[in-house]
Amino acid sequence: MEVILKDDVKGLGYKNDVVKVKPGYGRNYLLPQGLAVLADKTNKKIVAENVRQASHKADKIKSDAQGLADRIGDLSIDIPAKVGESGKIFGRVTTLQIADVLKAKGFEVDRKRISLDSDPVAVGEYTASIDLHREVKHKIRVNVVAE
């Protein structure tokens, strides 16, 4: 089943992408949630026209995302966590904590656009990916330190 995404869906695609999904996923989740529409001839024409009209806006959004990535640069942030005697952390380091630290440093990034490459289980250095735009992805270093 082919559908046109009306919004970004993590792990599937970005807004206005035509993607092929299993019929049950499309009928039971994407369509009822308003995340997609059927990819018939009419809807494809409508989306193509919308994309054409919004292309200059998309260029500005991409340049803004690239500017934010350039401002972030080689940033390394420290996340305090409770640590046991063996060096393992209690609880989890979440994307919300990373987003809060970035916000405190002056970078407004939605927590849903941040993902950790590996789950922090002990004190140390980890890498987080920030998906600023479909073509602009940025990596930062996250240092988990003892509280």
N, C-alpha and C positions, 0 to 999 in steps of 0.2 A: 504494500500500500504506500503510495506517495503522498506526502503532506508538505505544506508550506508552513514553516514555523513563524508564529506571530511574535515570539519573544525568544530570548536566549534560553536554551535548555542545556544544562550542564551534561556533558558526555554525549550529546546528540548533535548540536549545531547552534548556529546563531540566527538572529532574526532575519527573515526573508530567504532562508536557505530552503531548497527543495531536498527533502531527505526521504529515504525509503525506510519504513518501519514495519514491524509485524502488525497485522491487522488488529489484533486484540489490544495492543499498546496504543495504537492510533484511536480506535473506537472507544476504548474504555478509559483512557487517561488524557491523551493530548487534546482530542476534540472537545470532550465535556469541560475540561479545565480552561478552555479558551487559549491554549498554547499553540494551536495549529488549526489550519483549514485544509480541506481536501485539495490536492494539486490537480484540479481539472483545468481545461483550456482557459476558461474565463478568469479564474483566480490567478493563473500564471500571468495573464496579460495585465491584470490589475497590479500585481506585485512588481512586474517589470516596469510599469509606468511610475509607480511609487518610488522605486529604487532610482529610476532616472531623474525624477524630480528632486529627490533627497540626496543626490550624489555630492553636491557642494556642501551640504550640512555634514555628510559623512566624512568628507575630507577635513573639515574643521574639527570634528570629534576625534579623528585619528591624530591630527597634529597636536591637539590638547593632551591626548593620552601619551604621545611620544614626548611632549614637553614635561609631563609629570614623571615619566620614566627617566628622562635625563636629569631632572631635579633630584630624584631619589638616588640615582647613581649607584655607587658601591656602599650603600648604607648597611650598617650592621646594628641591629637592635638587641637590647638585653631584656629578657623576660624572666622576672623572679618567680621561683617555684619552691614549694616546700620539698625538702630533700631528706631522705633517710640516711642512716650511717653508711650504707653501701653505695650511695651516690645516685640511687634511683629516686625519681620524683614521685610524689603523691599526687593523684589526680591526673589532669591532662593539661597540656598547653594548647589553647584553642586559637582559632583564627580571630575570635573576638578580642582576645588579649593583644594579638599582633596589630589589629586594626586600631585599638585604643592607643598603643604606643606610637604608631604612625601618625595618628591624629594629634597626639601631644607634640610631635615633632613638626607638625604643620602640613602633613600630607593626608588629604581626605580620600580614603580608599574604603570601599564597601567590603565588609567581612566575607561576603559571598564570593568575592573575586579573588580571595586569598586561599591558597592550598599549601599544606606542608608536604614536602616531597617524601618525608618519612616521619612517623610518629615519634616525637621525643619521649624517651623512656628514662633518660639519665641526663645529668648535667653535661653540657657540651655544645657544640656548634652544629646547627642544622640549616637547611635551605628551605625557603618558602618561595613559591611562585605567585606572582600577582598578574592576573589576566585583565589588563587595562582596556584592551580592544582586541578584536579578532586577529589583528595583525601585530599587536604590541603586547608582548609578554615580558615580564621583568622578574629577575630573581634577587632576593635579598638574603643576607645571613642573619639567622636568629640564634643568639647565644642564650641558652637556658642556664641561669645562674642560681645558686643557692640563696634562699631568702633570709 
